[in-house]
Amino acid sequence: MKWEAIEKQYKDLWVFVEVMQMNEDYEVLEGNVVFSDTNEKRFWKRVKHFQPGAHKDFAAQYMGEPPEDWAGML
């Protein structure tokens, strides 16, 4: 699934994606959604316990506008 379609279909959800294609800047272009959740704590608990197959890349991201109380790192 193209990244733009994932953003639209999973708006305002946390998504865990198996990366199928990325560009030279390591931005995901296509992927398969493994799971999604509305609850951040529950989402990260699932990520922590996820057992991926060998040689696969995954990405985790919130598909919405971050709340004002979120802090970011550069």
C-alpha positions in Angstrom: 0.0 0.0 0.0 1.4 3.4 -0.9 2.3 5.6 2.2 -0.3 8.3 1.2 -3.0 5.6 1.2 -1.9 4.4 4.7 -2.0 8.0 5.9 -5.6 8.5 4.7 -7.0 5.1 5.7 -5.4 5.1 9.2 -5.9 8.8 10.0 -5.5 9.6 13.7 -4.2 6.0 14.5 -0.9 4.5 15.5 0.3 2.2 12.8 3.0 -0.5 12.7 4.1 -1.1 9.1 6.3 -3.7 7.4 8.3 -1.5 5.0 8.2 -2.7 1.4 9.9 0.3 -0.2 11.7 3.4 1.0 13.7 6.2 -0.6 17.3 7.2 -0.2 16.3 9.4 2.8 14.8 6.3 4.5 11.2 7.6 4.1 8.6 4.9 3.7 7.1 4.9 0.3 5.1 1.6 0.5 4.3 -0.8 3.2 1.9 -3.4 4.7 0.1 -2.4 7.9 0.7 -5.1 10.5 -1.5 -3.5 13.1 -2.9 -0.2 14.2 -4.4 1.2 17.4 -6.0 4.3 18.8 -4.3 3.9 22.2 -0.6 4.9 22.3 0.3 2.8 25.4 -1.4 -0.3 24.1 0.2 0.2 20.7 3.8 0.4 22.1 3.2 -2.7 24.2 2.2 -4.6 21.1 5.3 -3.3 19.3 7.5 -4.4 22.2 6.2 -7.9 22.0 6.1 -8.2 18.2 8.3 -10.9 16.8 9.3 -10.0 13.3 10.6 -12.4 10.7 14.3 -12.1 9.7 15.5 -9.4 7.4 12.4 -7.2 7.5 12.2 -3.5 8.1 9.4 -2.0 10.1 8.1 1.6 10.9 5.9 2.9 13.7 4.1 6.2 13.4 1.1 8.2 14.5 -1.0 9.2 11.5 -2.3 12.5 12.7 -1.5 15.9 14.1 0.5 15.5 17.3 -1.1 16.9 20.4 0.3 20.1 21.8 1.7 18.4 24.9 3.9 16.1 22.8 7.7 16.6 22.8 9.9 15.9 19.8 13.5 15.1 19.3 15.7 16.2 16.5 
